Amino acid sequence: MQLTESKRKYILLGIVAFIIVGFITAKVLASKQDEDFLMDDVLYQQASQLYNDGKYSDAENLINELLLRQPNSEVVNYIGAVTSANLGDFTRSTILFQKALDINPHKVEDPMFMIQFGEVLISAERYEDAKIVLEKCREWGWAPQEYPTYQEHVTELLTQIENMQ
C-alpha cells in the first residue's frame, strides 16, 4: 500500500494536532491540581497555626474540611487526632490515630506518636489496646532525646491501666 504525499501530510497533521490537544489538556488539568494543592496547603497552615495558638475548635473546623479533601493523608489524620484529644473527643481521636497508623504503618516506630496514641486509648477507656501500644513503647527501652523521662511515663501509664482493670 502506497501512501500519497497528501495522505502523509494529513497523518502528520493529525499526530501534531493530537499532541497539541494533549498538551493543552495536561496544562488545564495541572493548573486545577495546583489550585487544589495550594488550597489544601493554606488550610493546613491555618489549622496548624490555630492548633499552636490553642484554638482547637477553630482548628478542628479546618481539619474536618481537610479530612474531606484529603482523607488518606497521614499528617491530616494525625493533627486531627491530636486536636480531637485536646477537645476531649477521645473516641474520634483514637479513630484518627488508628487511621494515621493504617496509612503509615511505620508510625509504630515513632515513640512520640505511640505514647500519644496510648494516652488517648486510656482516655477512651480502651485499656487492652492501650496496654498493647504501651508495651510496644516499653520494648524500645530507650527514651527520645526530647523526652528523657519517656520510659518512666510509659511505666506510669501501664501501672495506671493495671489499677483501672
C-alpha positions in Angstrom: 0.0 0.0 0.0 1.4 3.3 -1.1 0.7 6.5 0.8 0.5 9.5 -1.3 2.1 12.8 -0.3 -1.2 14.3 0.7 -2.1 11.3 2.9 1.2 11.6 4.7 0.6 15.3 5.3 -2.9 14.6 6.8 -1.4 11.8 9.1 1.3 14.2 10.3 -1.1 17.0 10.9 -3.4 14.6 12.8 -0.5 13.5 15.0 0.6 17.1 15.6 -3.0 18.1 16.4 -3.3 15.2 18.8 -0.1 16.1 20.6 -1.1 19.8 20.9 -4.6 18.9 22.3 -2.8 16.6 24.8 -0.5 19.3 26.0 -3.4 21.8 26.4 -5.5 19.2 28.3 -2.5 18.4 30.6 -1.9 22.1 31.2 -5.6 22.7 32.2 -5.6 19.7 34.5 -2.3 20.5 36.0 -3.4 24.1 36.9 -6.5 22.7 38.6 -4.3 20.3 40.6 -2.0 23.2 41.5 -5.0 25.2 42.8 -6.2 22.2 44.9 -2.8 21.7 46.3 -2.5 25.4 47.2 -5.9 25.4 48.8 -5.0 22.3 50.9 -1.7 23.9 51.9 -3.4 27.1 53.1 -6.0 25.1 55.1 -3.3 23.0 56.6 -1.2 26.1 57.6 -4.2 27.8 59.1 -5.2 24.7 61.0 -1.7 24.2 62.3 -1.5 27.9 63.4 -4.8 27.7 65.2 -3.8 24.5 66.9 -0.5 26.0 68.0 -2.4 29.1 69.3 -4.7 26.7 71.4 -7.8 27.4 69.3 -8.7 23.8 69.0 -12.4 24.3 67.9 -11.4 26.6 65.1 -8.6 24.2 64.1 -10.9 21.3 64.1 -13.3 23.0 61.6 -10.4 23.4 59.2 -9.1 19.9 59.8 -12.6 18.5 59.1 -12.5 20.3 55.8 -9.1 18.9 55.1 -10.2 15.4 56.0 -12.9 15.7 53.4 -10.5 16.8 50.8 -7.6 14.5 51.8 -9.0 11.5 53.8 -5.8 9.5 53.2 -3.3 12.0 54.5 -1.3 10.7 57.4 -0.5 14.2 58.6 -4.1 15.5 58.4 -5.3 12.4 60.3 -2.6 12.9 62.9 -3.3 16.5 63.6 -7.0 15.8 63.6 -6.4 13.1 66.3 -4.3 15.4 68.5 -6.8 18.2 68.1 -9.8 15.9 68.9 -7.9 14.7 72.0 -7.4 18.3 73.1 -11.1 18.9 72.7 -11.9 15.8 74.8 -13.3 13.7 71.9 -11.2 10.7 72.6 -13.3 8.3 70.6 -12.7 10.3 67.4 -9.1 10.8 68.4 -8.5 7.1 68.6 -10.1 6.6 65.2 -7.9 9.2 63.6 -4.8 7.9 65.3 -5.6 4.4 64.0 -6.2 5.7 60.5 -2.9 7.6 60.5 -1.2 4.4 61.6 -3.0 2.4 58.9 -1.9 4.9 56.3 1.7 4.7 57.5 2.4 1.5 59.5 6.0 2.8 60.2 4.4 5.3 62.7 4.6 2.3 65.1 8.3 3.2 65.3 7.7 6.8 66.3 7.9 6.9 70.1 6.0 10.2 70.4 3.2 9.1 68.2 2.9 5.8 70.1 2.8 7.4 73.6 0.2 9.9 72.5 -1.8 7.1 71.0 -1.5 5.1 74.2 -2.6 8.1 76.3 -5.7 8.7 74.1 -6.6 5.0 74.2 -6.5 5.2 78.0 -8.7 8.3 78.0 -11.1 6.5 75.6 -11.2 3.6 78.2 -9.7 1.2 75.7 -7.3 -0.3 78.2 -6.4 -3.5 76.4 -5.5 -1.6 73.3 -3.6 1.0 75.3 -1.7 -1.8 77.0 -0.6 -3.2 73.7 0.6 0.2 72.4 2.4 1.0 75.6 4.1 -2.4 75.8 5.4 -1.7 72.3 6.8 1.6 73.8 8.4 -0.3 76.7 10.1 -2.7 74.3 12.3 0.0 72.9 13.9 0.5 76.3 15.2 4.0 75.4 13.8 7.5 75.5 13.7 10.1 72.7 16.2 12.9 73.3 13.4 15.5 73.6 11.6 13.4 76.3 14.2 11.9 78.7 11.5 10.6 81.1 9.7 8.7 78.4 10.2 5.2 79.8 9.1 6.3 83.3 6.0 7.8 81.8 5.3 4.6 79.9 5.6 2.6 83.2 3.3 5.1 85.0 0.7 4.7 82.2 0.9 0.9 82.3 0.5 1.0 86.1 -2.5 3.2 85.8 -4.0 0.7 83.4 -3.4 -2.2 85.8 -5.1 -0.2 88.6 -8.1 0.5 86.5 -8.8 -3.1 85.5 
